[in-house]
Amino acid sequence: MHVLEEKIRKATAAGRPALVPFLTAGFPDSARFWPTLMELDENGADVIEIGVPFSDPVADGPVVEEASRRALSDGVNLRDLLKEMARRKGLIKAGVVLMGYLNPFLQYGLEELGRDAEKAGVHGLIVPDLPHEESAPMRAALGKYGIALIPLVGPNTSEERMALYAAEGQGYVYVVSVMGITGERGGLAPQVAATMKRARKVFSLPLALGFGLREPSQLSELPTEAWPDAVVFGSALLKHVDAGESAADFLARWK
């Protein structure tokens, strides 16, 4: 079992969804990023997704897009991020996933990316703009180092297409709650339950639900059989820490 799956299975065995916070690298600024990351790790995060800043984040809403813009203006880049993570390898207890767009990873070089990501303690990657048909080279480069390429599916993903991801997937499945961009929403879209049920039929991996989560009460809108194994929160957390609030306090509401 992949380490990311182990982290999530351990949480569900304890009777709760795994907590998967998303934090853009270098956000809210270079001085506060690493303390915030460690605060998340020390206060219940099971997996931490670190966003790799990119200049054209097509799937991201205004909060994550602004976080990426600020990080880039501060000189944050993938190479320096991995170097800093390598210096801290072993200090983070949670599983670590990089979430970013394909271009920076290709520019880095896939073979070098796999090697350096492993040195940095990275366990998985999520690449929203990488279709399954073009994923073999990245999957092979990462697989040499035990790094999972996390499947990403949504309301428009058929069972047949999910099966393609299921045959190759590792770690967990990122289930996008809506078609559209990231960001907080008042409630879950009606199609979320159907998407979760469809994914549950196809995947044996844990299902992590993301895009629009901000508080635990949103999960009560789902039938029990559609509950996720893990919850991913990004925009709400970014706004919280950018306002100077504690990351620990944000996680506490989910425990």
N, C-alpha and C positions, 0 to 999 in steps of 0.2 A: 504494500500500500504506500502510495506517495505521501511524503510528509505533510503536504497541504490537506490531503484527504484525512490523514490522521488527526490533524488539528481540529478539523470540523467535526469528525466523528466523535472525538472526545467531548466536545461541547454538547452535541445532541444527546450523547449518552448521559450527560448530567442534567438533561431535561430542558435545555435552552438552545436557541439558535446561536451559532457562532457569530462573533462580532468582527466585522471586516471594515474598518475605517479606511477611507481614501484621503491621502494628503499629498498635495502637489509638492514635488521636490523644491526646496528653497522657499516655501511659503510657511508662515506669513512674511518672513524675511529670512535672510541667511543666518541671523543670530538666533532666531526662535525656532527654526525648522527642526534641528536635531533634538533640542529639549522637548518639543511637542511630540516628535516621533517616539522618544523614550517614554514620555508620559502616557501615550496610548498603549505602549507595550507593557508598561508596569501596572496598568489599570484595566486589564481585561480583554485587550484585543487578541483575538485568536490568529488572525491573518491581517497584515497591513499591506494595502495597495499604495504604492508610491507612484504618483503621476509624473511622467517624463514630459517636461514642458515642450510645446511645439507651437509654431507660429500659425498653423491653420487647423485648429482643433474642431473639425466639422461636427463631431458628435457631442460636443460639450456645450452646456448652457452658459449664461453670462457669468456666473460665479466662478466656475472652473476655468473658463476662458480668460477671465481677468487674472486669476491666480497664475495661470500659465504666462500671460503677458508680463506680469510683474516679475516672475522668476527669470524669464528670458532677459528682461531689462537689467536684472542684477547679475547677469552672466552665468546663470545656472545652465549646465549642460550635462549630457549623459556620461561623458568620460570622467569628469570631475566627481559626479555623483557616485559612480562605481568605485572610484578611488577612495572616497571618504567612507563609503560603506565597507570596503575591504579593511580599512583601519579599525572599524568597529565590529567586525565579524565576530560572532559569538556572544555579543552583548544583548542582542535582540532575541527574545524567547519566541515571539510570534513567527508564523510563517511570513515570508516576504515575497511580494509580487510586484513587478514593474508593470504599469499600465501606460501604454503610449502608442503613438501612431507609427506606421511602418517606416516612414522615411528616415527618422533618426537612427533606427536600428540598422537599416540598410547602409546608411552612411558610415556607421561604426564598423560594419563588416560582421557577418553572421558568425563566422568561426571565432573571431576575436570577442564578439559579444557573449557567446556561450562560455568561453574561458573566463572572461573578466567578471561576468555575472556570478559564476560559481565561486570565484574568489571573494566576491562581495557578499556572499551568503544569500543570494537570490534563489528562490525556489520555483518561481513561475513567472510567465509573461502573459499579459492580455494585450492583443493587438486588434482594436476594433475594425480597422480598415484592411485587414488581411483575410481574403476569402479562402475557404477551405481548399479550393482548387490550386491555389498558389502557395500553400503553407508548407509543403513538404521540405523545401530547403531549410526553413527556419526550424521546423520540428526536428529535423536531423541534427542541425548544429547545436540546438539546445539539449537534445536527448543524450548526446555524448557526456553531458555533465549532470544528468539527472534533473534538468530543469523542465517543468511542464509548460506546454503551450495551452492555456486555458480556453476551452470552447466558450463562445459567446453566442447566445440564441435569443430570439425575441418573438413577439406576437405573430410575425409574418414567417417564422421558420416552421416548415412542414415537418411531420414526423419522419418522412423519408430523408430530409436534409439533416435533421437531428441525428439520424442513424449514422450518417457519414462522420459527424463529429464524435459520436459515441464510440465508434470503432477505433479512434485514435486518441481520445481525450484522456487527460490525467488531472489529478488534483481536485478540481471541482468544476462545475458549470456555472458561468455567469449568465443569469436569466435577466434580460432587460425587460422592465415592466411595461414600457410603452415604446411605440415608434416615435422617435424624436430625439431631442437633446436632453442632457442631464439637467437636474435641477429639482428643487423642492416642489412638492405638489400637495394639495390639501387632502387628497385621498387617492386610493389606488384605482387605476382604470378598470372598467368592468372585465376586460379581456385577460387580466392578470391571472385569475383563477384558471381559466382555460389553458393559458400558456403553461402554467406550472403543472397542471394535470397531464398535459401532452408530454412535457419534458420528463415527468416522473415515469411515464410508461416506457420511455426510450432509454434513459440514462440510469446506470447503476451508481454513478458518481453523485456526491452531494450537490444540491442545487442552492446557489447563492442568488438572492433577489436584490437587484439594484435599480437605480434611476428613480429618484423621487422620494426615497425614504427619509423621514425626519424624526419620527417618534413611534414607539412600540404599538400604540393604539391602532395604527394603520393595519397591522397584521390581523386584527380582530375582524376586518372586513373579508378575510379569506376563510373558506371552509377548511376544516382540519386537514383534509387530504391534500390541500394545495399550499400548506405552510412550507416556507423555505427552511433548509437546513442551516442557512447562514444569511445574514442581512448586511448589505453594503450601503454605507452612507458617505456621501462626499460633500455636496454643496452645503447642506445644513451644518456639517462639521466645520467646513472652511469658514463660513460666516461666523460661527461661534468662536473659533480661535482668533479670527481676524479682529473680532471685537474685544480681544483681550481676555476672553473667558477661558476657563480651565477645560482642557481636553478630557480630564478625568471626570468632571461633572457631566460632560456630554455622554460619556460611556455609561455612567452610573444609571441614567434613565432607562438603559436597555437591559440592565442586569435583573 
